[in-house]
Amino acid sequence: MPLSIAFELSDQDLEHFLAAQRSATASADSKSEEDVIAAGLALLADAQKNPIPDFIGQRLARLDSLIAMLRDEGWNLPDEDRKRVLTALVYFADPTDVIPDSVPVLGYLDDAIMIELCVRELKHELDAYEDFCDYRELEARRRGQEPSTVGRADWLNARRDELQGRMRVRRERDFGVGYGESSGYAAKKSYLSSRSWRPSSFTVR
């Protein structure tokens, strides 16, 4: 029988993770883009070796999407926005785990919390990328093509530019806003089963 447990981090609890995030950001200059992406991919690969709770799996799937938006040639994220994503993810290139990843079931709980912080900070970037992936998949299906083959099509570029522009407007308007339905976690449908195609590295067994 499944057991549902909800918990809330106090400001004091959350400060520990924010301090780790700030420390990693301070050392970001020493990490290349390849280092940051490789570290995130390594975390995802290790997590897939053992069963993980859905709570953690959904956060890891979000990390996978953040990495995918950096690797996705069709999305072609501009340098300024790319830097924002990399800065948020740099923690995973030099992590100090509160809970060792080898601990069964809960080993990735602290990583999930850090991912949650990244999603809060990058929710507009992630929303725009999700819309782009949905649009690409629908258009590819209409044209009878695989989504992975249509990344450079003119119609896709126009839609991408529109979504990225909307992303920046929303980010400037809502800077500092916390969680909400736009983060994806308030949705009833599981994020693990509802994602459109992207250059993904993470699947849950």
MILUMBA-203168 format. One record per atom (N, C-alpha, C): residue in one letter; residue number from 1; x, y, z; atom name. Coordinates in steps of 0.05 Angstrom, whole numbers, padded with zeros to 5 digits. Layout:
N
("a" NUM (X Y Z) "CA")
...
// end
This chain:
205
("m" 1 (00017 -00024 00000) "N")
("m" 1 (00000 00000 00000) "CA")
("m" 1 (00018 00025 00000) "C")
("p" 2 (00014 00043 -00019) "N")
("p" 2 (00031 00067 -00020) "CA")
("p" 2 (00026 00085 00004) "C")
("l" 3 (00046 00100 00011) "N")
("l" 3 (00045 00118 00034) "CA")
("l" 3 (00052 00146 00024) "C")
("s" 4 (00035 00166 00029) "N")
("s" 4 (00040 00193 00020) "CA")
("s" 4 (00050 00209 00044) "C")
("i" 5 (00073 00222 00040) "N")
("i" 5 (00084 00239 00061) "CA")
("i" 5 (00091 00266 00050) "C")
("a" 6 (00080 00287 00062) "N")
("a" 6 (00086 00315 00053) "CA")
("a" 6 (00103 00328 00075) "C")
("f" 7 (00122 00344 00066) "N")
("f" 7 (00138 00359 00086) "CA")
("f" 7 (00144 00387 00076) "C")
("e" 8 (00150 00404 00094) "N")
("e" 8 (00155 00432 00087) "CA")
("e" 8 (00181 00440 00099) "C")
("l" 9 (00198 00453 00083) "N")
("l" 9 (00223 00463 00093) "CA")
("l" 9 (00219 00491 00105) "C")
("s" 10 (00229 00495 00129) "N")
("s" 10 (00229 00521 00141) "CA")
("s" 10 (00249 00539 00128) "C")
("d" 11 (00248 00565 00134) "N")
("d" 11 (00268 00584 00123) "CA")
("d" 11 (00296 00575 00131) "C")
("q" 12 (00299 00566 00155) "N")
("q" 12 (00325 00557 00165) "CA")
("q" 12 (00335 00532 00150) "C")
("d" 13 (00317 00514 00145) "N")
("d" 13 (00324 00490 00130) "CA")
("d" 13 (00331 00497 00101) "C")
("l" 14 (00315 00514 00089) "N")
("l" 14 (00320 00522 00062) "CA")
("l" 14 (00346 00537 00058) "C")
("e" 15 (00354 00552 00079) "N")
("e" 15 (00379 00568 00077) "CA")
("e" 15 (00403 00550 00072) "C")
("h" 16 (00403 00526 00083) "N")
("h" 16 (00425 00508 00079) "CA")
("h" 16 (00429 00502 00049) "C")
("f" 17 (00407 00497 00035) "N")
("f" 17 (00408 00491 00007) "CA")
("f" 17 (00415 00516 -00009) "C")
("l" 18 (00404 00539 -00001) "N")
("l" 18 (00410 00564 -00015) "CA")
("l" 18 (00439 00571 -00012) "C")
("a" 19 (00451 00565 00012) "N")
("a" 19 (00479 00571 00016) "CA")
("a" 19 (00496 00553 -00002) "C")
("a" 20 (00488 00528 -00005) "N")
("a" 20 (00503 00510 -00023) "CA")
("a" 20 (00501 00520 -00052) "C")
("q" 21 (00477 00530 -00059) "N")
("q" 21 (00474 00540 -00086) "CA")
("q" 21 (00491 00565 -00091) "C")
("r" 22 (00492 00583 -00071) "N")
("r" 22 (00508 00607 -00074) "CA")
("r" 22 (00538 00600 -00076) "C")
("s" 23 (00546 00580 -00060) "N")
("s" 23 (00574 00572 -00060) "CA")
("s" 23 (00582 00561 -00088) "C")
("a" 24 (00564 00545 -00099) "N")
("a" 24 (00570 00534 -00125) "CA")
("a" 24 (00570 00555 -00146) "C")
("t" 25 (00552 00574 -00144) "N")
("t" 25 (00551 00596 -00163) "CA")
("t" 25 (00576 00613 -00162) "C")
("a" 26 (00587 00617 -00138) "N")
("a" 26 (00612 00632 -00135) "CA")
("a" 26 (00635 00619 -00149) "C")
("s" 27 (00634 00593 -00152) "N")
("s" 27 (00656 00579 -00165) "CA")
("s" 27 (00650 00572 -00194) "C")
("a" 28 (00628 00584 -00204) "N")
("a" 28 (00619 00577 -00231) "CA")
("a" 28 (00639 00582 -00253) "C")
("d" 29 (00656 00603 -00249) "N")
("d" 29 (00676 00610 -00269) "CA")
("d" 29 (00696 00588 -00275) "C")
("s" 30 (00699 00570 -00255) "N")
("s" 30 (00719 00549 -00258) "CA")
("s" 30 (00707 00524 -00272) "C")
("k" 31 (00681 00525 -00277) "N")
("k" 31 (00667 00503 -00290) "CA")
("k" 31 (00659 00510 -00318) "C")
("s" 32 (00667 00493 -00337) "N")
("s" 32 (00659 00497 -00365) "CA")
("s" 32 (00630 00487 -00369) "C")
("e" 33 (00618 00495 -00391) "N")
("e" 33 (00592 00486 -00398) "CA")
("e" 33 (00591 00455 -00400) "C")
("e" 34 (00612 00444 -00411) "N")
("e" 34 (00614 00415 -00414) "CA")
("e" 34 (00615 00402 -00386) "C")
("d" 35 (00629 00414 -00367) "N")
("d" 35 (00631 00403 -00340) "CA")
("d" 35 (00603 00402 -00327) "C")
("v" 36 (00588 00424 -00330) "N")
("v" 36 (00562 00426 -00317) "CA")
("v" 36 (00543 00405 -00329) "C")
("i" 37 (00543 00404 -00355) "N")
("i" 37 (00525 00385 -00368) "CA")
("i" 37 (00533 00356 -00362) "C")
("a" 38 (00558 00350 -00362) "N")
("a" 38 (00568 00323 -00356) "CA")
("a" 38 (00560 00315 -00328) "C")
("a" 39 (00562 00333 -00309) "N")
("a" 39 (00556 00327 -00281) "CA")
("a" 39 (00526 00321 -00278) "C")
("g" 40 (00509 00337 -00292) "N")
("g" 40 (00481 00331 -00291) "CA")
("g" 40 (00474 00305 -00303) "C")
("l" 41 (00486 00298 -00325) "N")
("l" 41 (00481 00273 -00339) "CA")
("l" 41 (00491 00249 -00322) "C")
("a" 42 (00513 00253 -00308) "N")
("a" 42 (00523 00232 -00290) "CA")
("a" 42 (00504 00226 -00267) "C")
("l" 43 (00492 00248 -00256) "N")
("l" 43 (00473 00245 -00235) "CA")
("l" 43 (00448 00229 -00245) "C")
("l" 44 (00439 00236 -00268) "N")
("l" 44 (00415 00222 -00279) "CA")
("l" 44 (00422 00193 -00285) "C")
("a" 45 (00445 00188 -00295) "N")
("a" 45 (00453 00160 -00301) "CA")
("a" 45 (00455 00143 -00276) "C")
("d" 46 (00466 00154 -00255) "N")
("d" 46 (00468 00140 -00229) "CA")
("d" 46 (00441 00135 -00217) "C")
("a" 47 (00423 00154 -00220) "N")
("a" 47 (00397 00152 -00208) "CA")
("a" 47 (00380 00130 -00221) "C")
("q" 48 (00386 00124 -00246) "N")
("q" 48 (00371 00104 -00261) "CA")
("q" 48 (00379 00075 -00254) "C")
("k" 49 (00400 00072 -00239) "N")
("k" 49 (00410 00045 -00232) "CA")
("k" 49 (00393 00031 -00212) "C")
("n" 50 (00377 00046 -00196) "N")
("n" 50 (00361 00035 -00175) "CA")
("n" 50 (00333 00048 -00176) "C")
("p" 51 (00313 00034 -00166) "N")
("p" 51 (00286 00046 -00165) "CA")
("p" 51 (00286 00071 -00147) "C")
("i" 52 (00271 00091 -00156) "N")
("i" 52 (00270 00116 -00141) "CA")
("i" 52 (00240 00124 -00138) "C")
("p" 53 (00233 00138 -00116) "N")
("p" 53 (00206 00147 -00112) "CA")
("p" 53 (00197 00166 -00135) "C")
("d" 54 (00171 00167 -00140) "N")
("d" 54 (00161 00185 -00161) "CA")
("d" 54 (00167 00214 -00155) "C")
("f" 55 (00166 00221 -00129) "N")
("f" 55 (00173 00249 -00121) "CA")
("f" 55 (00200 00257 -00132) "C")
("i" 56 (00220 00239 -00128) "N")
("i" 56 (00247 00245 -00137) "CA")
("i" 56 (00249 00242 -00167) "C")
("g" 57 (00236 00221 -00178) "N")
("g" 57 (00236 00217 -00207) "CA")
("g" 57 (00226 00241 -00223) "C")
("q" 58 (00205 00254 -00213) "N")
("q" 58 (00194 00277 -00227) "CA")
("q" 58 (00214 00300 -00226) "C")
("r" 59 (00227 00304 -00204) "N")
("r" 59 (00247 00325 -00203) "CA")
("r" 59 (00271 00319 -00221) "C")
("l" 60 (00280 00295 -00222) "N")
("l" 60 (00302 00287 -00239) "CA")
("l" 60 (00294 00291 -00269) "C")
("a" 61 (00269 00286 -00275) "N")
("a" 61 (00259 00290 -00302) "CA")
("a" 61 (00260 00320 -00309) "C")
("r" 62 (00256 00337 -00290) "N")
("r" 62 (00258 00366 -00294) "CA")
("r" 62 (00288 00373 -00299) "C")
("l" 63 (00306 00361 -00284) "N")
("l" 63 (00334 00366 -00289) "CA")
("l" 63 (00341 00357 -00317) "C")
("d" 64 (00331 00334 -00326) "N")
("d" 64 (00336 00325 -00353) "CA")
("d" 64 (00326 00345 -00374) "C")
("s" 65 (00303 00358 -00369) "N")
("s" 65 (00293 00378 -00388) "CA")
("s" 65 (00311 00403 -00388) "C")
("l" 66 (00321 00411 -00365) "N")
("l" 66 (00339 00434 -00364) "CA")
("l" 66 (00364 00429 -00379) "C")
("i" 67 (00375 00404 -00377) "N")
("i" 67 (00399 00397 -00392) "CA")
("i" 67 (00392 00395 -00422) "C")
("a" 68 (00369 00384 -00428) "N")
("a" 68 (00361 00381 -00456) "CA")
("a" 68 (00359 00408 -00470) "C")
("m" 69 (00349 00428 -00456) "N")
("m" 69 (00346 00454 -00469) "CA")
("m" 69 (00373 00467 -00476) "C")
("l" 70 (00394 00458 -00462) "N")
("l" 70 (00421 00467 -00468) "CA")
("l" 70 (00432 00452 -00492) "C")
("r" 71 (00424 00427 -00495) "N")
("r" 71 (00435 00409 -00517) "CA")
("r" 71 (00418 00409 -00542) "C")
("d" 72 (00394 00420 -00540) "N")
("d" 72 (00375 00419 -00562) "CA")
("d" 72 (00381 00440 -00584) "C")
("e" 73 (00391 00431 -00607) "N")
("e" 73 (00399 00449 -00628) "CA")
("e" 73 (00374 00464 -00639) "C")
("g" 74 (00351 00451 -00638) "N")
("g" 74 (00327 00465 -00648) "CA")
("g" 74 (00319 00488 -00630) "C")
("w" 75 (00323 00486 -00604) "N")
("w" 75 (00316 00507 -00585) "CA")
("w" 75 (00336 00530 -00587) "C")
("n" 76 (00361 00523 -00591) "N")
("n" 76 (00382 00543 -00596) "CA")
("n" 76 (00381 00567 -00576) "C")
("l" 77 (00383 00561 -00551) "N")
("l" 77 (00380 00581 -00530) "CA")
("l" 77 (00401 00603 -00532) "C")
("p" 78 (00393 00628 -00532) "N")
("p" 78 (00412 00650 -00534) "CA")
("p" 78 (00432 00650 -00511) "C")
("d" 79 (00455 00663 -00515) "N")
("d" 79 (00477 00661 -00495) "CA")
("d" 79 (00468 00671 -00467) "C")
("e" 80 (00454 00693 -00466) "N")
("e" 80 (00446 00705 -00440) "CA")
("e" 80 (00428 00685 -00424) "C")
("d" 81 (00409 00673 -00438) "N")
("d" 81 (00391 00654 -00425) "CA")
("d" 81 (00405 00628 -00419) "C")
("r" 82 (00423 00621 -00436) "N")
("r" 82 (00439 00597 -00432) "CA")
("r" 82 (00456 00599 -00407) "C")
("k" 83 (00467 00622 -00402) "N")
("k" 83 (00483 00627 -00378) "CA")
("k" 83 (00466 00624 -00353) "C")
("r" 84 (00442 00634 -00354) "N")
("r" 84 (00424 00632 -00331) "CA")
("r" 84 (00419 00602 -00323) "C")
("v" 85 (00415 00586 -00343) "N")
("v" 85 (00410 00558 -00338) "CA")
("v" 85 (00435 00544 -00327) "C")
("l" 86 (00458 00550 -00340) "N")
("l" 86 (00483 00538 -00331) "CA")
("l" 86 (00490 00546 -00302) "C")
("t" 87 (00485 00571 -00296) "N")
("t" 87 (00491 00581 -00269) "CA")
("t" 87 (00474 00567 -00248) "C")
("a" 88 (00449 00562 -00255) "N")
("a" 88 (00431 00548 -00236) "CA")
("a" 88 (00439 00519 -00233) "C")
("l" 89 (00450 00507 -00254) "N")
("l" 89 (00457 00478 -00253) "CA")
("l" 89 (00485 00473 -00243) "C")
("v" 90 (00501 00493 -00239) "N")
("v" 90 (00529 00489 -00232) "CA")
("v" 90 (00533 00474 -00206) "C")
("y" 91 (00513 00475 -00188) "N")
("y" 91 (00514 00460 -00163) "CA")
("y" 91 (00520 00431 -00168) "C")
("f" 92 (00508 00420 -00188) "N")
("f" 92 (00511 00391 -00193) "CA")
("f" 92 (00538 00383 -00204) "C")
("a" 93 (00554 00404 -00211) "N")
("a" 93 (00582 00398 -00220) "CA")
("a" 93 (00601 00398 -00196) "C")
("d" 94 (00592 00406 -00173) "N")
("d" 94 (00609 00406 -00149) "CA")
("d" 94 (00591 00403 -00124) "C")
("p" 95 (00576 00381 -00123) "N")
("p" 95 (00556 00378 -00102) "CA")
("p" 95 (00568 00370 -00075) "C")
("t" 96 (00555 00378 -00054) "N")
("t" 96 (00561 00368 -00027) "CA")
("t" 96 (00536 00356 -00017) "C")
("d" 97 (00533 00330 -00019) "N")
("d" 97 (00508 00317 -00013) "CA")
("d" 97 (00502 00317 00017) "C")
("v" 98 (00477 00325 00024) "N")
("v" 98 (00468 00323 00051) "CA")
("v" 98 (00462 00293 00057) "C")
("i" 99 (00451 00280 00037) "N")
("i" 99 (00445 00251 00039) "CA")
("i" 99 (00460 00237 00017) "C")
("p" 100 (00479 00219 00023) "N")
("p" 100 (00494 00205 00002) "CA")
("p" 100 (00475 00192 -00018) "C")
("d" 101 (00482 00193 -00044) "N")
("d" 101 (00465 00182 -00064) "CA")
("d" 101 (00462 00152 -00061) "C")
("s" 102 (00480 00139 -00047) "N")
("s" 102 (00479 00110 -00044) "CA")
("s" 102 (00457 00101 -00025) "C")
("v" 103 (00446 00119 -00009) "N")
("v" 103 (00426 00112 00010) "CA")
("v" 103 (00400 00104 -00005) "C")
("p" 104 (00390 00080 00000) "N")
("p" 104 (00366 00071 -00015) "CA")
("p" 104 (00342 00090 -00011) "C")
("v" 105 (00327 00094 -00032) "N")
("v" 105 (00302 00109 -00033) "CA")
("v" 105 (00306 00139 -00029) "C")
("l" 106 (00320 00147 -00008) "N")
("l" 106 (00323 00176 -00002) "CA")
("l" 106 (00349 00188 -00011) "C")
("g" 107 (00366 00173 -00024) "N")
("g" 107 (00393 00183 -00031) "CA")
("g" 107 (00393 00207 -00048) "C")
("y" 108 (00372 00211 -00064) "N")
("y" 108 (00371 00234 -00082) "CA")
("y" 108 (00352 00256 -00073) "C")
("l" 109 (00343 00254 -00048) "N")
("l" 109 (00324 00274 -00037) "CA")
("l" 109 (00336 00302 -00037) "C")
("d" 110 (00361 00305 -00029) "N")
("d" 110 (00373 00331 -00028) "CA")
("d" 110 (00377 00342 -00057) "C")
("d" 111 (00384 00324 -00075) "N")
("d" 111 (00387 00333 -00103) "CA")
("d" 111 (00360 00342 -00114) "C")
("a" 112 (00338 00328 -00106) "N")
("a" 112 (00311 00336 -00115) "CA")
("a" 112 (00304 00364 -00104) "C")
("i" 113 (00312 00370 -00080) "N")
("i" 113 (00307 00396 -00069) "CA")
("i" 113 (00322 00418 -00084) "C")
("m" 114 (00347 00412 -00091) "N")
("m" 114 (00363 00431 -00106) "CA")
("m" 114 (00351 00435 -00134) "C")
("i" 115 (00341 00414 -00146) "N")
("i" 115 (00328 00416 -00172) "CA")
("i" 115 (00303 00433 -00170) "C")
("e" 116 (00288 00430 -00148) "N")
("e" 116 (00264 00446 -00143) "CA")
("e" 116 (00271 00476 -00142) "C")
("l" 117 (00294 00482 -00129) "N")
("l" 117 (00302 00510 -00129) "CA")
("l" 117 (00309 00520 -00157) "C")
("c" 118 (00322 00503 -00173) "N")
("c" 118 (00328 00511 -00200) "CA")
("c" 118 (00303 00515 -00217) "C")
("v" 119 (00283 00498 -00213) "N")
("v" 119 (00258 00501 -00227) "CA")
("v" 119 (00244 00527 -00220) "C")
("r" 120 (00245 00534 -00194) "N")
("r" 120 (00232 00559 -00185) "CA")
("r" 120 (00246 00582 -00199) "C")
("e" 121 (00272 00581 -00201) "N")
("e" 121 (00287 00604 -00213) "CA")
("e" 121 (00284 00605 -00243) "C")
("l" 122 (00280 00581 -00256) "N")
("l" 122 (00280 00580 -00285) "CA")
("l" 122 (00253 00571 -00296) "C")
("k" 123 (00232 00577 -00281) "N")
("k" 123 (00205 00567 -00289) "CA")
("k" 123 (00197 00578 -00316) "C")
("h" 124 (00203 00603 -00323) "N")
("h" 124 (00195 00614 -00349) "CA")
("h" 124 (00211 00601 -00372) "C")
("e" 125 (00237 00597 -00367) "N")
("e" 125 (00253 00583 -00387) "CA")
("e" 125 (00242 00555 -00392) "C")
("l" 126 (00236 00541 -00371) "N")
("l" 126 (00226 00514 -00373) "CA")
("l" 126 (00198 00513 -00386) "C")
("d" 127 (00181 00531 -00379) "N")
("d" 127 (00154 00533 -00391) "CA")
("d" 127 (00156 00537 -00421) "C")
("a" 128 (00173 00556 -00429) "N")
("a" 128 (00176 00562 -00458) "CA")
("a" 128 (00187 00538 -00473) "C")
("y" 129 (00206 00524 -00461) "N")
("y" 129 (00218 00500 -00474) "CA")
("y" 129 (00198 00478 -00476) "C")
("e" 130 (00181 00474 -00455) "N")
("e" 130 (00160 00453 -00457) "CA")
("e" 130 (00141 00460 -00479) "C")
("d" 131 (00133 00485 -00482) "N")
("d" 131 (00115 00493 -00503) "CA")
("d" 131 (00127 00488 -00530) "C")
("f" 132 (00153 00494 -00533) "N")
("f" 132 (00167 00489 -00558) "CA")
("f" 132 (00168 00460 -00565) "C")
("c" 133 (00174 00442 -00545) "N")
("c" 133 (00175 00414 -00550) "CA")
("c" 133 (00147 00403 -00559) "C")
("d" 134 (00126 00413 -00546) "N")
("d" 134 (00099 00405 -00554) "CA")
("d" 134 (00093 00413 -00582) "C")
("y" 135 (00100 00438 -00588) "N")
("y" 135 (00095 00449 -00615) "CA")
("y" 135 (00111 00433 -00636) "C")
("r" 136 (00136 00427 -00630) "N")
("r" 136 (00153 00412 -00649) "CA")
("r" 136 (00141 00385 -00655) "C")
("e" 137 (00132 00372 -00633) "N")
("e" 137 (00122 00344 -00637) "CA")
("e" 137 (00096 00344 -00653) "C")
("l" 138 (00078 00363 -00647) "N")
("l" 138 (00053 00365 -00662) "CA")
("l" 138 (00058 00371 -00692) "C")
("e" 139 (00076 00390 -00697) "N")
("e" 139 (00082 00397 -00725) "CA")
("e" 139 (00096 00374 -00739) "C")
("a" 140 (00114 00360 -00725) "N")
("a" 140 (00128 00337 -00737) "CA")
("a" 140 (00108 00315 -00744) "C")
("r" 141 (00089 00311 -00726) "N")
("r" 141 (00069 00290 -00731) "CA")
("r" 141 (00051 00298 -00755) "C")
("r" 142 (00044 00323 -00757) "N")
("r" 142 (00028 00333 -00779) "CA")
("r" 142 (00042 00329 -00806) "C")
("r" 143 (00068 00333 -00805) "N")
("r" 143 (00085 00331 -00829) "CA")
("r" 143 (00095 00303 -00835) "C")
("g" 144 (00089 00284 -00816) "N")
("g" 144 (00098 00257 -00820) "CA")
("g" 144 (00127 00254 -00816) "C")
("q" 145 (00139 00270 -00798) "N")
("q" 145 (00168 00269 -00793) "CA")
("q" 145 (00173 00262 -00764) "C")
("e" 146 (00198 00254 -00758) "N")
("e" 146 (00207 00250 -00731) "CA")
("e" 146 (00214 00277 -00719) "C")
("p" 147 (00206 00282 -00694) "N")
("p" 147 (00212 00308 -00681) "CA")
("p" 147 (00242 00315 -00682) "C")
("s" 148 (00259 00295 -00679) "N")
("s" 148 (00288 00299 -00678) "CA")
("s" 148 (00299 00309 -00704) "C")
("t" 149 (00284 00306 -00726) "N")
("t" 149 (00294 00314 -00753) "CA")
("t" 149 (00285 00341 -00762) "C")
("v" 150 (00269 00356 -00746) "N")
("v" 150 (00258 00381 -00756) "CA")
("v" 150 (00268 00405 -00740) "C")
("g" 151 (00289 00402 -00726) "N")
("g" 151 (00299 00423 -00708) "CA")
("g" 151 (00306 00449 -00722) "C")
("r" 152 (00313 00449 -00747) "N")
("r" 152 (00323 00473 -00760) "CA")
("r" 152 (00303 00484 -00781) "C")
("a" 153 (00278 00473 -00781) "N")
("a" 153 (00258 00482 -00800) "CA")
("a" 153 (00251 00511 -00795) "C")
("d" 154 (00244 00526 -00816) "N")
("d" 154 (00237 00554 -00813) "CA")
("d" 154 (00214 00559 -00795) "C")
("w" 155 (00193 00542 -00797) "N")
("w" 155 (00169 00546 -00780) "CA")
("w" 155 (00176 00541 -00751) "C")
("l" 156 (00195 00524 -00746) "N")
("l" 156 (00203 00519 -00718) "CA")
("l" 156 (00219 00542 -00707) "C")
("n" 157 (00236 00554 -00723) "N")
("n" 157 (00252 00577 -00715) "CA")
("n" 157 (00234 00600 -00707) "C")
("a" 158 (00213 00605 -00723) "N")
("a" 158 (00195 00627 -00717) "CA")
("a" 158 (00180 00622 -00691) "C")
("r" 159 (00171 00598 -00686) "N")
("r" 159 (00157 00592 -00661) "CA")
("r" 159 (00176 00594 -00638) "C")
("r" 160 (00201 00585 -00641) "N")
("r" 160 (00221 00586 -00620) "CA")
("r" 160 (00226 00615 -00612) "C")
("d" 161 (00230 00633 -00632) "N")
("d" 161 (00235 00661 -00626) "CA")
("d" 161 (00212 00674 -00611) "C")
("e" 162 (00187 00666 -00619) "N")
("e" 162 (00163 00677 -00606) "CA")
("e" 162 (00162 00668 -00576) "C")
("l" 163 (00168 00642 -00571) "N")
("l" 163 (00167 00632 -00544) "CA")
("l" 163 (00189 00643 -00527) "C")
("q" 164 (00213 00646 -00538) "N")
("q" 164 (00235 00657 -00522) "CA")
("q" 164 (00230 00686 -00515) "C")
("g" 165 (00218 00701 -00533) "N")
("g" 165 (00211 00729 -00527) "CA")
("g" 165 (00190 00730 -00505) "C")
("r" 166 (00170 00713 -00507) "N")
("r" 166 (00149 00712 -00486) "CA")
("r" 166 (00161 00704 -00459) "C")
("m" 167 (00180 00686 -00460) "N")
("m" 167 (00193 00677 -00436) "CA")
("m" 167 (00207 00700 -00421) "C")
("r" 168 (00221 00717 -00436) "N")
("r" 168 (00235 00739 -00424) "CA")
("r" 168 (00215 00760 -00412) "C")
("v" 169 (00194 00765 -00426) "N")
("v" 169 (00174 00784 -00416) "CA")
("v" 169 (00162 00773 -00389) "C")
("r" 170 (00155 00748 -00388) "N")
("r" 170 (00144 00736 -00364) "CA")
("r" 170 (00164 00736 -00341) "C")
("r" 171 (00189 00730 -00348) "N")
("r" 171 (00210 00729 -00327) "CA")
("r" 171 (00214 00757 -00315) "C")
("e" 172 (00215 00778 -00332) "N")
("e" 172 (00218 00805 -00321) "CA")
("e" 172 (00194 00813 -00305) "C")
("r" 173 (00170 00805 -00313) "N")
("r" 173 (00146 00813 -00299) "CA")
("r" 173 (00144 00798 -00272) "C")
("d" 174 (00152 00773 -00271) "N")
("d" 174 (00147 00756 -00248) "CA")
("d" 174 (00173 00749 -00233) "C")
("f" 175 (00194 00764 -00237) "N")
("f" 175 (00219 00758 -00224) "CA")
("f" 175 (00216 00755 -00194) "C")
("g" 176 (00226 00732 -00184) "N")
("g" 176 (00224 00728 -00155) "CA")
("g" 176 (00199 00713 -00146) "C")
("v" 177 (00181 00706 -00165) "N")
("v" 177 (00157 00692 -00158) "CA")
("v" 177 (00164 00663 -00153) "C")
("g" 178 (00150 00650 -00133) "N")
("g" 178 (00156 00623 -00125) "CA")
("g" 178 (00142 00603 -00142) "C")
("y" 179 (00134 00581 -00130) "N")
("y" 179 (00122 00559 -00144) "CA")
("y" 179 (00093 00565 -00152) "C")
("g" 180 (00083 00550 -00171) "N")
("g" 180 (00056 00553 -00180) "CA")
("g" 180 (00050 00532 -00201) "C")
("e" 181 (00028 00534 -00214) "N")
("e" 181 (00021 00514 -00234) "CA")
("e" 181 (00042 00514 -00257) "C")
("s" 182 (00054 00537 -00262) "N")
("s" 182 (00073 00538 -00284) "CA")
("s" 182 (00098 00522 -00279) "C")
("s" 183 (00103 00515 -00254) "N")
("s" 183 (00126 00498 -00248) "CA")
("s" 183 (00122 00469 -00257) "C")
("g" 184 (00097 00462 -00261) "N")
("g" 184 (00091 00435 -00270) "CA")
("g" 184 (00083 00416 -00248) "C")
("y" 185 (00090 00422 -00223) "N")
("y" 185 (00085 00404 -00201) "CA")
("y" 185 (00056 00405 -00191) "C")
("a" 186 (00042 00427 -00198) "N")
("a" 186 (00014 00428 -00190) "CA")
("a" 186 (-00005 00413 -00209) "C")
("a" 187 (00006 00405 -00232) "N")
("a" 187 (-00011 00391 -00252) "CA")
("a" 187 (-00017 00363 -00242) "C")
("k" 188 (-00041 00354 -00250) "N")
("k" 188 (-00049 00327 -00241) "CA")
("k" 188 (-00035 00305 -00257) "C")
("k" 189 (-00029 00311 -00282) "N")
("k" 189 (-00017 00291 -00299) "CA")
("k" 189 (00013 00289 -00293) "C")
("s" 190 (00023 00264 -00290) "N")
("s" 190 (00051 00261 -00283) "CA")
("s" 190 (00070 00272 -00304) "C")
("y" 191 (00089 00288 -00296) "N")
("y" 191 (00109 00299 -00314) "CA")
("y" 191 (00125 00277 -00327) "C")
("l" 192 (00128 00254 -00314) "N")
("l" 192 (00144 00233 -00324) "CA")
("l" 192 (00132 00220 -00349) "C")
("s" 193 (00106 00222 -00352) "N")
("s" 193 (00092 00209 -00374) "CA")
("s" 193 (00081 00228 -00395) "C")
("s" 194 (00085 00254 -00392) "N")
("s" 194 (00072 00274 -00409) "CA")
("s" 194 (00091 00290 -00426) "C")
("r" 195 (00116 00284 -00425) "N")
("r" 195 (00135 00301 -00439) "CA")
("r" 195 (00136 00295 -00469) "C")
("s" 196 (00137 00316 -00485) "N")
("s" 196 (00142 00313 -00514) "CA")
("s" 196 (00171 00307 -00519) "C")
("w" 197 (00178 00301 -00544) "N")
("w" 197 (00205 00293 -00550) "CA")
("w" 197 (00225 00316 -00544) "C")
("r" 198 (00249 00308 -00535) "N")
("r" 198 (00272 00326 -00531) "CA")
("r" 198 (00296 00308 -00530) "C")
("p" 199 (00320 00319 -00533) "N")
("p" 199 (00344 00302 -00530) "CA")
("p" 199 (00349 00294 -00501) "C")
("s" 200 (00333 00274 -00493) "N")
("s" 200 (00331 00266 -00465) "CA")
("s" 200 (00352 00245 -00458) "C")
("s" 201 (00359 00244 -00432) "N")
("s" 201 (00378 00224 -00422) "CA")
("s" 201 (00366 00208 -00399) "C")
("f" 202 (00342 00215 -00390) "N")
("f" 202 (00331 00204 -00366) "CA")
("f" 202 (00305 00190 -00371) "C")
("t" 203 (00303 00165 -00363) "N")
("t" 203 (00278 00150 -00363) "CA")
("t" 203 (00276 00135 -00337) "C")
("v" 204 (00251 00131 -00327) "N")
("v" 204 (00247 00118 -00302) "CA")
("v" 204 (00239 00089 -00307) "C")
("r" 205 (00252 00070 -00294) "N")
("r" 205 (00246 00042 -00297) "CA")
("r" 205 (00221 00035 -00281) "C")
// end
